[in-house]
Amino acid sequence: MKPMEDNKIREAIQTAPPVPYPDFDRMWNKIEQSKGTLPSSNAWKFQRTSVAKAAMITGISAVMIATPVYAAIHYNWTDVLSNKAGIHSVWEQGLGQSISQSVTKDGITLTVDTAFSDENRTVLLYTLNPEVSDQDYNLSYDKVELLTAEGKPIPGHYYQVWNPEINEYQGYFETDYVLNHKKEELRFSVTNVVFTEKTEVALPFNPANQGTQTFPIKKDGIGTVSIQSFDQSKEDILLHTSVNFEGLDKNQRERTWTSFTAWDDKNEIVKGSKNVYGIPGTNSEQTLSEQVYSKDQLSAEGTHFTLSYEREKSRVAGEWGIDMTLSKSQLENSTIKEKLDLPIPQMMEGSKITEMIVTPSEVRLIVTNKDKYTLLPFLDYELEIGGKRLTGSMDYNAKSKEKTELRFEMMHMDLASLQEQPISLIAKKRVDEHKGNEKTSIRLSNISTKPQHFQTVYEGYMVDWTYYLKDEELYVESSSENPTFGGINQTYYYDGKEKMYGNPVIVNFRGEGKNKSMDVYENFAPKHLDIYVYMYTTDHLNEKVKIPIKIRDQ
């Protein structure tokens, strides 16, 4: 088993049932975890595509020739751009390029309304009309792509919402792609429109049973559901749910969004103190989730349990494609690109801000690091411009392994005035990652089904350990009462010269102030074991730094 690195959990986990893609790469930037070492292995990428409210097509019309036509209607995009202040600002100012092209096939119409392309990103605003009015179903696609003239896909993501006033979806497709020329021929394409509906099946789960409980489903591509219980305290219990799929491809698994739900005697949802869904399992046919409930809630009379999931109800096969010529000339003159050489040792030794790109929709800071795949240690970022603050997020740079990006949505700011305005980068909530000490082992003795507890001092921090066998698997828990200790990412042991990594059971979000971790080793037999820490973090959540930035002589 490979180590799970903290700096790659982004896009791997969602903490709520599926909604249309709400820019998770930004939302979950604080969360890192991986299934493999970098750069040799791929990170877990669990992107939810759009699942906005829609209805099943009540009748399929005769196949029409998919010919682009010009649309005459322009829409209000305020709702769909509620989390994209910069794009909304550009749209309000009328700076976008009008595309107004549609294609209709099998009664479904796709329209590209407007495009924005600058030196930071390219965005398309689109609508999709399924010609239905009922809203009992959800809608997604097998593919949503922006393609080059040569047919090469451009990485990006989409987000859409159902507008009941016009009975259409409104969405945006966003990509970091910057046009290589003033004008380029591109194609926006949607492949296979899929309608799904929410379904529930009852689970005869017994909260008093501490063993693994497995329930056969055997329908809609779901094979079995397994639930494990772990005491978190005298009051709380952790439920770890594993859903195993059968015969579903990657797209089908991702849209078959599953969630374990507890209901009280009034048939109202029992709210847990922690709910995490969509965790990739140890194989591609599995997805995991975890919830923390109070024991009293689960044992109350009348409490019952279900598995909720989305199942495919209908689909319309085919491609809806629109060829267009995109131009960045309209926004090109409103761009500031400034080369910088600003070391930021107060954030990360060896890192420096090397470029600032300001467009009407976004400010992007490029940070060049000493090491590959480096994420800056702070969780929250703001850019202060003349007293106004823009909220930002952090991500990798797609073109360079040594670069990190900080992105900030612009909000009705005059770019010309930036030369006279003081600019500062503000970073808050520091979380530092540390490689474990390969020379320091933790001895687990007399391993059995009886939980055993002990304490060690690890790298100056008092750590509490608990270990036990359950269902022929070894569980190793760690925690600390020291709030500075952020938690252990993963443990491992040596099988000869080979490192055998534990599989993390508990998902901890960086900076949430919780440091309890749990690893599981499957099919475990030895009575004694020396384990090692792969990585741990330290939290300084009140730390804040402010770095002045000069883009020109002032």
C-alpha positions in Angstrom: 0.0 0.0 0.0 1.3 3.5 -0.9 1.5 6.4 1.6 -1.3 8.9 1.7 0.2 12.4 1.5 -1.6 15.3 3.2 -1.1 17.7 0.3 -3.3 15.8 -2.2 -6.8 15.2 -0.6 -8.1 18.2 -2.6 -11.0 17.1 -4.9 -10.9 13.7 -3.2 -13.6 14.3 -0.7 -16.9 16.1 -0.5 -18.6 16.8 2.8 -22.2 17.0 1.6 -24.4 15.1 -0.8 -23.7 16.0 -4.4 -24.6 19.4 -5.9 -23.5 20.8 -9.2 -19.7 21.4 -9.3 -19.3 24.4 -7.0 -15.6 24.9 -7.7 -14.4 22.3 -5.3 -10.8 22.9 -6.3 -11.1 26.2 -4.5 -13.5 25.1 -1.7 -11.4 22.1 -0.7 -8.0 23.8 -1.1 -7.5 23.4 2.6 -7.8 19.7 2.5 -4.9 17.6 1.4 -4.5 13.8 1.0 -3.2 11.3 -1.6 -3.1 7.7 -2.3 0.4 7.8 -3.6 3.8 9.5 -3.4 4.5 12.5 -5.6 5.3 12.7 -8.4 5.3 9.1 -9.4 1.7 8.3 -8.6 -1.5 10.1 -9.3 -3.5 11.9 -6.7 -7.0 10.8 -5.9 -9.2 13.0 -8.1 -12.8 12.7 -7.1 -14.7 15.4 -9.0 -18.4 15.6 -8.8 -20.0 16.7 -12.0 -23.2 18.6 -12.1 -26.2 17.2 -10.4 -28.7 20.1 -10.3 -32.4 19.5 -10.2 -34.0 18.5 -13.4 -36.7 16.1 -14.8 -36.8 13.0 -16.9 -37.7 13.6 -20.6 -41.2 12.5 -21.0 -40.8 11.9 -24.7 -37.9 11.7 -27.1 -38.4 13.7 -30.3 -37.3 12.7 -33.7 -33.6 13.0 -34.3 -32.7 16.4 -35.7 -29.6 17.4 -37.5 -27.3 19.1 -35.0 -26.9 22.5 -36.6 -25.7 25.5 -34.6 -28.1 28.4 -34.7 -27.9 31.9 -33.2 -29.8 32.5 -29.9 -31.6 35.7 -29.3 -32.1 35.5 -25.5 -29.6 36.7 -23.0 -30.0 35.7 -19.3 -29.3 37.0 -15.9 -26.4 35.0 -14.5 -26.4 36.3 -11.0 -27.4 33.0 -9.3 -25.0 30.7 -11.2 -22.1 33.1 -10.6 -22.8 33.6 -6.9 -19.5 32.1 -6.0 -17.6 33.7 -8.9 -17.5 37.4 -8.0 -14.9 38.2 -10.7 -16.7 36.5 -13.5 -20.0 38.1 -12.4 -18.3 41.5 -12.3 -17.0 41.1 -15.9 -20.5 40.0 -17.0 -22.1 43.0 -15.4 -19.7 45.3 -17.1 -20.5 43.8 -20.5 -16.9 42.8 -21.1 -17.6 39.3 -22.3 -17.7 38.1 -25.9 -21.1 37.3 -27.2 -21.3 33.8 -28.7 -25.1 33.2 -28.9 -24.9 29.9 -30.6 -27.2 26.9 -30.0 -27.4 23.3 -31.1 -30.5 21.1 -30.8 -30.7 17.3 -30.8 -33.3 14.9 -29.6 -35.3 17.8 -28.2 -32.4 19.0 -26.0 -30.9 22.4 -26.7 -27.4 23.6 -25.7 -26.6 27.2 -26.0 -23.3 29.0 -25.4 -24.3 32.6 -24.5 -21.1 34.4 -23.5 -17.3 33.8 -23.3 -14.6 35.5 -21.2 -11.0 34.9 -22.0 -8.1 36.8 -20.4 -4.6 36.1 -19.2 -5.9 34.1 -16.1 -8.6 31.9 -17.4 -11.3 31.1 -20.0 -15.0 30.9 -19.0 -18.1 30.0 -21.0 -21.6 30.8 -19.9 -24.1 28.2 -21.2 -27.7 27.0 -20.9 -29.2 23.6 -21.5 -32.9 23.2 -22.2 -34.1 19.6 -21.7 -37.7 20.7 -22.7 -39.3 19.5 -19.5 -40.9 21.3 -16.6 -41.1 18.7 -13.8 -38.2 18.7 -11.3 -38.2 15.2 -9.9 -34.9 14.2 -11.4 -31.2 15.2 -11.5 -29.2 15.7 -14.6 -25.5 15.2 -15.5 -23.3 14.3 -18.4 -20.7 11.7 -19.3 -18.5 14.5 -20.6 -18.4 18.3 -20.6 -15.4 19.4 -22.6 -13.7 22.4 -24.2 -11.6 21.1 -27.2 -8.9 22.7 -29.2 -9.1 22.9 -33.0 -7.1 19.6 -33.1 -9.7 17.9 -30.8 -7.5 17.9 -27.7 -9.5 18.3 -24.4 -8.7 21.4 -22.3 -8.9 20.6 -18.5 -11.7 22.4 -16.8 -14.8 22.0 -14.7 -18.4 23.1 -14.8 -21.2 24.2 -12.5 -24.9 24.6 -13.3 -28.2 25.4 -11.6 -31.8 24.8 -12.6 -33.7 28.0 -13.3 -37.4 27.2 -12.8 -38.5 30.5 -14.4 -37.1 29.6 -17.8 -37.1 25.8 -17.4 -33.4 25.6 -18.3 -30.1 25.0 -16.7 -27.6 27.9 -16.5 -24.0 27.0 -16.0 -20.4 28.0 -16.5 -17.4 26.1 -17.8 -14.2 27.3 -16.3 -10.6 26.5 -17.3 -7.2 27.9 -16.5 -6.4 27.7 -20.2 -5.2 31.0 -21.7 -5.5 31.5 -25.4 -2.1 31.2 -27.2 -3.2 33.7 -29.8 -5.6 36.7 -29.9 -8.1 34.4 -31.5 -8.5 30.6 -31.4 -11.0 28.1 -32.8 -12.4 25.9 -30.0 -15.3 23.5 -29.5 -17.6 23.2 -26.5 -19.1 19.8 -26.2 -21.5 17.9 -24.0 -21.7 14.1 -24.4 -24.7 12.0 -23.2 -27.3 13.7 -21.1 -28.1 11.5 -18.1 -31.2 11.7 -15.8 -31.0 10.2 -12.4 -33.3 10.0 -9.4 -32.7 9.8 -5.7 -33.4 6.3 -4.2 -33.4 4.9 -0.7 -33.1 1.4 0.7 -33.6 0.4 4.3 -30.5 -0.9 6.2 -31.1 -3.2 9.2 -28.1 -1.7 11.0 -27.7 -2.5 14.7 -25.8 0.3 16.5 -25.1 -2.1 19.4 -23.2 -4.5 17.2 -19.5 -3.4 17.3 -18.6 -5.9 14.5 -18.6 -5.2 10.8 -22.2 -5.4 9.5 -22.6 -6.1 5.7 -25.9 -5.8 3.8 -26.5 -7.0 0.3 -28.2 -4.5 -2.0 -27.6 -6.2 -5.4 -29.4 -3.6 -7.6 -28.7 -0.4 -9.5 -25.0 -1.3 -9.6 -24.6 -1.4 -5.8 -23.3 -4.8 -4.5 -23.0 -4.5 -0.7 -22.8 -2.0 2.0 -20.6 -2.6 5.0 -20.7 -0.5 8.2 -18.1 -0.5 11.1 -18.5 1.2 14.5 -15.8 2.8 16.5 -16.1 4.4 19.9 -14.9 8.0 19.8 -15.7 8.8 23.4 -18.2 7.8 26.1 -20.9 9.7 24.2 -19.9 9.5 20.5 -19.5 6.8 17.9 -17.9 6.8 14.5 -19.6 4.9 11.7 -17.4 4.0 8.7 -19.5 3.0 5.7 -18.1 1.2 2.6 -20.2 0.9 -0.6 -19.0 -1.6 -3.1 -20.2 -1.2 -6.7 -20.8 -3.9 -9.3 -20.7 -3.4 -13.1 -20.6 0.5 -13.1 -18.0 2.5 -15.1 -16.2 5.5 -13.6 -18.9 8.0 -14.7 -21.7 5.9 -13.3 -19.9 5.4 -10.0 -19.4 9.1 -9.6 -23.0 10.0 -10.2 -24.3 7.2 -8.0 -23.7 9.4 -5.0 -24.2 7.4 -1.8 -24.9 8.4 1.8 -25.7 6.7 5.0 -28.6 8.3 6.8 -30.0 7.9 10.3 -33.7 8.8 10.9 -35.5 9.4 14.2 -39.0 8.1 15.2 -40.6 11.2 13.5 -38.8 10.3 10.2 -36.5 13.3 10.5 -32.8 13.1 9.7 -30.5 12.6 12.7 -27.7 15.1 12.3 -24.2 13.9 13.1 -21.4 16.0 14.4 -19.3 15.0 11.4 -20.4 13.8 7.9 -17.9 13.1 5.2 -18.9 11.5 1.9 -17.2 10.4 -1.3 -14.0 9.1 0.1 -12.2 6.9 -2.5 -11.8 3.4 -1.3 -8.9 1.0 -1.5 -10.1 0.0 -5.0 -11.9 1.8 -7.8 -15.1 -0.2 -7.1 -15.5 1.2 -3.7 -16.4 4.5 -2.0 -16.3 5.3 1.7 -18.0 7.7 4.1 -17.9 8.5 7.8 -20.2 10.0 10.3 -20.0 10.7 14.0 -23.2 10.4 16.0 -24.1 10.4 19.7 -24.7 6.9 21.0 -28.0 8.1 22.5 -29.2 9.3 19.1 -28.6 6.0 17.4 -30.0 3.8 20.2 -33.2 5.9 20.7 -36.4 4.0 20.1 -37.7 4.4 16.5 -34.3 5.3 15.0 -33.8 3.6 11.6 -31.3 3.7 8.8 -31.1 4.0 5.1 -28.7 4.1 2.2 -29.5 7.0 -0.2 -28.1 7.1 -3.7 -28.7 8.4 -7.2 -29.6 5.8 -9.8 -29.7 6.4 -13.6 -33.3 6.6 -14.8 -32.8 7.6 -18.4 -30.3 9.0 -20.8 -30.1 10.6 -24.2 -27.0 9.5 -26.1 -25.1 11.7 -28.4 -22.9 14.8 -28.5 -24.0 18.4 -28.5 -21.1 20.5 -29.8 -20.7 24.1 -30.7 -17.7 25.4 -32.7 -16.7 29.0 -31.9 -13.9 31.5 -32.3 -12.8 32.9 -28.9 -10.9 36.1 -28.6 -9.1 37.7 -25.7 -8.7 41.1 -27.4 -11.6 42.6 -25.5 -9.9 42.0 -22.1 -6.3 42.1 -23.2 -5.9 45.8 -22.8 -7.2 45.5 -19.2 -4.5 43.2 -18.0 -1.5 43.9 -15.8 1.4 41.4 -15.9 4.2 42.1 -13.5 7.4 40.1 -13.0 8.3 40.1 -9.3 11.2 38.8 -7.1 9.7 38.8 -3.7 11.0 36.2 -1.2 8.5 35.1 1.4 10.5 33.4 4.1 7.9 34.3 6.7 5.6 31.9 4.8 8.0 29.3 3.3 11.8 29.2 3.1 13.0 29.1 -0.5 9.7 30.4 -1.9 9.2 33.7 -3.6 6.4 35.5 -5.5 7.6 35.7 -9.1 4.7 37.1 -11.0 1.4 38.9 -10.6 -1.3 38.8 -13.3 -4.3 41.1 -12.8 -7.3 40.9 -15.1 -10.8 42.3 -14.7 -12.0 39.0 -13.3 -9.1 37.7 -11.2 -5.8 38.4 -9.6 -3.3 35.6 -9.8 0.0 35.4 -7.8 2.6 32.9 -9.0 4.8 31.5 -6.2 8.0 29.7 -7.2 9.1 27.1 -4.7 12.4 25.3 -3.9 10.8 21.9 -4.0 8.2 20.3 -6.3 4.6 20.0 -5.3 4.8 22.5 -2.5 1.7 24.0 -0.9 2.2 27.1 1.2 1.5 26.3 4.9 -1.3 28.8 5.5 -4.9 27.9 4.9 -6.6 31.3 4.4 -5.5 34.0 2.0 -6.6 37.6 1.3 -5.3 40.2 -1.0 -5.7 43.8 0.3 -5.9 46.4 -2.4 -6.3 50.0 -1.2 -8.2 48.9 1.9 -10.5 46.4 0.1 -9.9 42.7 0.7 -10.3 39.9 -1.9 -10.7 36.3 -0.6 -8.3 33.9 -2.3 -7.4 30.2 -2.6 -4.3 28.2 -3.3 -3.6 25.6 -5.9 -0.8 24.0 -7.9 0.4 25.6 -11.1 -0.6 23.3 -14.1 2.5 24.1 -16.1 5.3 23.8 -13.4 5.7 21.4 -10.6 7.7 24.0 -8.6 5.0 26.6 -8.7 2.0 27.3 -6.6 -0.8 29.8 -7.4 -2.9 32.1 -5.2 -6.1 33.3 -7.0 -8.4 36.1 -6.0 -11.8 37.0 -7.5 -11.9 40.6 -8.6 -14.9 42.7 -7.5 -15.6 45.9 -9.5 -12.1 47.4 -9.1 -10.4 49.8 -11.5 -7.3 48.1 -12.8 -5.7 51.5 -13.7 -5.9 52.6 -10.1 -3.9 49.6 -8.9 -0.7 51.4 -9.6 -1.5 54.0 -7.0 -3.0 51.6 -4.4 -1.0 49.8 -1.7 -1.3 46.0 -2.2 -0.6 43.4 0.5 -0.9 39.6 0.7 -2.4 38.4 4.0 -2.1 34.8 5.1 -3.8 33.2 8.1 -4.0 29.9 10.0 -0.7 28.2 9.6 -0.4 24.4 9.4 3.0 22.9 8.8 3.7 19.4 7.5 6.6 17.4 8.9 8.1 14.1 7.6 8.2 11.5 10.3 11.4 10.4 11.9 12.5 7.2 10.2 14.7 6.3 13.2 11.9 6.6 15.8 9.6 3.6 16.1 6.5 3.0 18.2 6.3 -0.5 19.7 3.0 -2.3 19.8 3.1 -5.4 22.1 0.8 -8.3 22.8 -1.6 -7.3 20.0 -5.1 -8.7 20.6 -8.8 -7.9 20.4 -8.4 -6.1 23.7 -7.7 -2.4 23.2 -4.4 -1.3 24.7 -3.4 2.2 25.5 0.0 3.9 26.1 1.7 7.3 25.6 5.0 8.3 23.9 6.8 11.6 23.3 7.1 12.0 19.6 9.2 14.9 18.3 8.5 16.8 21.5 4.7 16.1 21.6 2.9 13.7 24.0 0.9 11.3 21.8 -1.7 8.9 23.1 -1.8 5.5 21.3 -4.5 2.8 21.2 -4.4 -0.4 19.2 -6.5 -3.5 18.9 -7.6 -6.3 16.5 -11.1 -6.2 15.0 -12.3 -8.5 12.3 -8.7 -9.8 11.8 -7.6 -6.2 11.1 -5.2 -4.1 13.2 -6.4 -0.7 14.1 -3.9 1.9 15.4 -5.3 5.2 16.9 -3.3 8.3 17.8 -4.2 11.6 19.4 -2.8 14.3 21.6 -4.1 16.8 24.1 -1.6 19.3 22.9 -3.5 21.6 20.5 -0.4 22.4 18.6 0.0 18.8 17.5 -2.1 18.6 14.3 -2.2 14.9 14.0 -0.5 11.9 12.3 -1.2 11.6 8.6 -0.3 7.9 8.3 1.8 5.1 9.9 3.8 2.2 8.4 5.9 -0.7 9.3 8.7 -2.7 7.6 8.0 -6.1 6.0 11.6 -6.9 5.4 12.8 -3.9 3.4 9.4 -2.9 2.1 7.3 -0.3 3.8 3.7 -1.4 4.5 1.4 1.6 5.0 -1.7 1.6 7.1 -4.9 2.8 5.4 -6.3 5.9 7.2 -9.9 5.4 8.5 -10.5 8.9 9.9 -10.6 11.9 7.6 -9.2 15.0 9.3 -9.4 18.4 7.7 -6.3 20.5 8.2 -6.9 23.4 10.6 -10.1 22.1 12.1 -8.4 21.6 15.5 -8.8 17.8 15.7 -5.8 15.5 15.8 -7.2 12.0 16.3 -6.1 9.6 13.6 -6.8 5.9 12.9 -5.0 3.5 10.5 -6.0 0.0 9.6 -3.8 -2.9 8.6 -5.7 -5.7 6.9 -5.2 -9.4 7.4 -2.9 -8.9 10.3 -1.4 -11.8 12.3 1.8 -10.8 14.3 1.6 -10.3 18.1 4.2 -7.5 18.1 4.9 -4.7 15.7 7.1 -1.6 15.4 5.4 1.2 13.4 6.7 4.5 12.1 5.1 7.9 11.4 5.0 8.8 7.7 4.0 12.4 8.2 2.5 14.7 10.9 1.4 18.3 11.2 1.6 21.1 13.7 -1.1 23.8 14.0 -0.5 27.5 14.6 -4.1 28.6 13.8 -3.8 32.1 15.2 -0.7 33.0 13.2 -1.0 35.7 10.6 1.5 37.4 8.2 1.1 40.4 6.0 3.4 40.9 3.0 3.5 44.2 1.0 3.6 43.8 -2.8 4.8 46.4 -5.2 3.8 46.0 -8.8 5.4 49.3 -10.0 7.3 52.2 -8.5 4.8 54.3 -6.6 
